[in-house]
Amino acid sequence: MKKVRIAIIGVGGMGNTHARSMAEIERADLTAVCDIDPRTADTRAREHGCKGFYSAKDLLASRVANAVLIATPHYAHTTIGIQALKAGMHVLVEKPISAHKADCKRLIAAHANKRLVFAAMFNQRTDPHYKKIKQLVDSGELGELTRVSWIISDWFRTEAYYASGGWRATWKGEGGGVLLNQCPHNLDLLQWICGMPGSVRAFCGIGKHHAIEVEDEVTAYLEYPNGATGVLVTSTGEAPGTNRLEICGEMGKIVLEHGKLTFDRNEIGQKEFCKTSTERFARPGVHSDTISVEGTGGQHLEIIRNFVDAILDRTPLIAPAAEGIHSVELANAMLYSSMIGAPVRLPLNAANFRRLLQRLIRESTFEKKTVRKASADDIAKSF
Ligand SMILES: NC(=O)c1ccc[n+]([C@@H]2O[C@H](COP(=O)([O-])OP(=O)(O)OC[C@H]3O[C@@H](n4cnc5c(N)ncnc54)[C@H](O)[C@@H]3O)[C@@H](O)[C@H]2O)c1
């Protein structure tokens, strides 16, 4: 059987979870792991019975793999991703594909050889709830979009989480907070389902709930080219938090909350009814459907399997890496808007945002008090 030889670069919490799951992928062999922390690299190599490397450069030169999965902190997604693509490797990169839009552009530009598969770990695209919502929007069943609201404030994180890695929640190490670490999934789904807004105004709480220098609470207002509006609220400091996605269109309203997907369908489009009804307080008739959706999809494993299938069989990707620029652009635009105190028109000026980020890094006086090694917590709790 033809197999893909995969190496995982960055085998901390997420990378090691991927390494463990590789045994379930029939047509792939985990041939190497790589981590700049030699102890981590050695331990993981022993555990998984593969070669261990301390630098991506040495790994790429060794040719023990023809594909890499990058699960390092965010800035290295760009540098290692470019090196790997230039070395002729297929690449699966963790979210976010880069820390800022200018880096996304550099990374995507390095994918010149289109025979190489370049995918991103947007595992939530495999969730049948979101797939169904996308289908209802794409098919036109919901009609023209008028409003979207996503309250996704159940990304609660403790101080111990932020202390578990020196790179976490710093401008220099991570490039952002909740928008860049937890929310890339939601921002990706939002643009996947509703497209990109034309402008963003956001308010970010910087270290509002934790001793960190980046944003841990965000309220954003979005305007779409057709006049539809959106609101995104997120936080890592709210418990129990909410995860409610509501999308309204001419033909009704879709709501996903507590795993329950409902579609309230208007019998007549709202605009048409508004214009044609002769009654003062009438409203369109509504049929309420609860849409039965089972499970949460194959998640990370499905994305890795799809990556392997794309390499061996040219199967279309669930999440091409090039699409990862949109969630980064949204995250950057929200932070930028908050910092300048004004709406930001999209496409975002990538150079302006990079300058802002560089200034934040330069002027940072923040020092992380405790940097502990991550405990053996089950990382699956974080998804
Ligand atoms: N898709 C998901 O559901 C999901 C969940 C959690 C984390 N992630 C992503 O996975 C990535 C890693 O997050 P984590 O929580 O595992 O972090 P982590 O700190 O636990 O692990 C990162 C590892 O990368 C290593 N590393 C750092 N720089 C490196 C380099 N240049 N070369 C090789 N190794 C290097 C570190 O030593 C560490 O072992 C991030 O991009 C994060 O956003 C994704």
The ligand as an SDF file (V2000), in Angstrom:
LIG
                    3D

 44 48  0  0  0  0  0  0  0  0999 V2000
   -6.7640   22.6150   16.0700 N   0  0  0  0  0  0  0  0  0  0  0  0
   -6.9290   22.6460   17.3670 C   0  0  0  0  0  0  0  0  0  0  0  0
   -7.9820   22.2620   17.8780 O   0  0  0  0  0  0  0  0  0  0  0  0
   -5.8100   23.1320   18.2630 C   0  0  0  0  0  0  0  0  0  0  0  0
   -5.8740   22.9710   19.6600 C   0  0  0  0  0  0  0  0  0  0  0  0
   -4.7860   23.3990   20.4230 C   0  0  0  0  0  0  0  0  0  0  0  0
   -3.6910   24.0160   19.8100 C   0  0  0  0  0  0  0  0  0  0  0  0
   -3.7020   24.1950   18.4540 N   0  0  0  0  0  0  0  0  0  0  0  0
   -2.5660   24.8570   17.7890 C   0  0  0  0  0  0  0  0  0  0  0  0
   -1.4380   24.0000   17.8570 O   0  0  0  0  0  0  0  0  0  0  0  0
   -0.2540   24.7880   17.9060 C   0  0  0  0  0  0  0  0  0  0  0  0
    0.5650   24.3760   19.1300 C   0  0  0  0  0  0  0  0  0  0  0  0
   -0.1910   24.6220   20.2920 O   0  0  0  0  0  0  0  0  0  0  0  0
    0.0640   23.7770   21.6200 P   0  0  0  0  0  0  0  0  0  0  0  0
   -1.0390   24.1120   22.5280 O   0  0  0  0  0  0  0  0  0  0  0  0
    0.3270   22.3480   21.2790 O   0  0  0  0  0  0  0  0  0  0  0  0
    1.4160   24.4610   22.1290 O   0  0  0  0  0  0  0  0  0  0  0  0
    2.5350   23.8150   23.0610 P   0  0  0  0  0  0  0  0  0  0  0  0
    3.3020   24.9290   23.6440 O   0  0  0  0  0  0  0  0  0  0  0  0
    1.9580   22.7840   23.9690 O   0  0  0  0  0  0  0  0  0  0  0  0
    3.4550   23.0330   22.0020 O   0  0  0  0  0  0  0  0  0  0  0  0
    4.2600   23.6820   21.0660 C   0  0  0  0  0  0  0  0  0  0  0  0
    5.5290   22.8540   20.8810 C   0  0  0  0  0  0  0  0  0  0  0  0
    6.2640   23.3980   19.7900 O   0  0  0  0  0  0  0  0  0  0  0  0
    7.6440   23.3880   20.1380 C   0  0  0  0  0  0  0  0  0  0  0  0
    8.3190   24.3860   19.3080 N   0  0  0  0  0  0  0  0  0  0  0  0
    8.3420   25.7340   19.4690 C   0  0  0  0  0  0  0  0  0  0  0  0
    9.0160   26.3130   18.4520 N   0  0  0  0  0  0  0  0  0  0  0  0
    9.4250   25.3140   17.6400 C   0  0  0  0  0  0  0  0  0  0  0  0
   10.1830   25.2620   16.4490 C   0  0  0  0  0  0  0  0  0  0  0  0
   10.6160   26.3820   15.8620 N   0  0  0  0  0  0  0  0  0  0  0  0
   10.4430   24.0550   15.8990 N   0  0  0  0  0  0  0  0  0  0  0  0
   10.0020   22.9090   16.4800 C   0  0  0  0  0  0  0  0  0  0  0  0
    9.2790   22.8930   17.6340 N   0  0  0  0  0  0  0  0  0  0  0  0
    8.9930   24.0770   18.1920 C   0  0  0  0  0  0  0  0  0  0  0  0
    7.6660   23.6850   21.6260 C   0  0  0  0  0  0  0  0  0  0  0  0
    8.8700   23.2900   22.2440 O   0  0  0  0  0  0  0  0  0  0  0  0
    6.4540   22.8900   22.1070 C   0  0  0  0  0  0  0  0  0  0  0  0
    6.8060   21.5590   22.4720 O   0  0  0  0  0  0  0  0  0  0  0  0
   -0.7200   26.2460   17.9160 C   0  0  0  0  0  0  0  0  0  0  0  0
   -0.7160   26.7150   16.5970 O   0  0  0  0  0  0  0  0  0  0  0  0
   -2.1440   26.1640   18.4210 C   0  0  0  0  0  0  0  0  0  0  0  0
   -2.9390   27.2430   17.9890 O   0  0  0  0  0  0  0  0  0  0  0  0
   -4.7180   23.7560   17.6990 C   0  0  0  0  0  0  0  0  0  0  0  0
  1  2  1  0
  2  3  2  0
  2  4  1  0
  4  5  1  0
  4 44  2  0
  5  6  2  0
  6  7  1  0
  7  8  2  0
  8  9  1  0
  8 44  1  0
  9 10  1  0
  9 42  1  0
 10 11  1  0
 11 12  1  0
 11 40  1  0
 12 13  1  0
 13 14  1  0
 14 15  2  0
 14 16  1  0
 14 17  1  0
 17 18  1  0
 18 19  2  0
 18 20  1  0
 18 21  1  0
 21 22  1  0
 22 23  1  0
 23 24  1  0
 23 38  1  0
 24 25  1  0
 25 26  1  0
 25 36  1  0
 26 27  1  0
 26 35  1  0
 27 28  2  0
 28 29  1  0
 29 30  1  0
 29 35  2  0
 30 31  1  0
 30 32  2  0
 32 33  1  0
 33 34  2  0
 34 35  1  0
 36 37  1  0
 36 38  1  0
 38 39  1  0
 40 41  1  0
 40 42  1  0
 42 43  1  0
M  CHG  2   8   1  16  -1
M  END
$$$$
